[in-house]
Amino acid sequence: MSNKLITVIFTLCLLLGLLLVAIMLADEVTNAGGVPHSEIAGMTAGGDGALRLEHIGIYAFLFQSLLLLLIVCLCALGVSPRYRSTAFYRYMALCYGLMLFIWWQMYSGHQQFLQTDEVTYFMGFPTPSAWQMYGTWLGAIPLMLIYTLGFRKFIYTQADDEAFQALLSKHKSTTHR
């Protein structure tokens, strides 16, 4: 199973690279980096957001979606293959689902703003920005919980500890002769 996971990670990296190339080759948008601010010297104001995303929006969405999947796969790679149970993969899939939901809320909220020009707020930020500020951290918490609460089940079990202690005892007995 470890080879399959490495193959998935390699494939994700290739796809991410292809998306970056597609973004670089997309049609350029005039003033994509912003325009001089009308009142504050040295500051730039964003140009037309819909126009900036017209050629690369789907690539950006897919890139972030695959990047989140890569993060989950790299976390799974850090777990010994003997502990990657069906339950473990379900937890990881749920983590990815939550992160993807949060990303979708950010992206779709921004797209909605671009279409309607209406701004809604949540806890002091425009809603898509609030998803970014609060949701990104929220989406990472389940991975941390799997690591901390599942440490003795997925990372370092009692059997691992006993084998390590036996190895230490054996090492001490051979070095003290």
Secondary structure, DSSP 8 states (H G I E B T S, - for coil): -HHHHHHHHHHHHHHHHHHHHHHHHS---TTTT-EE-SSSTT-EE---HHHHHTTTHHHHHHHHHHHHHHHHHHHHHTS-GGG--HHHHHHHHHHHHHHHHHHHHHHHHHHHHHHH----EETTEEHHHHIIIIIHHHHHHHHHHHHHHTIIIIIS-HHHHHHHHHHHHHHHHHHT-
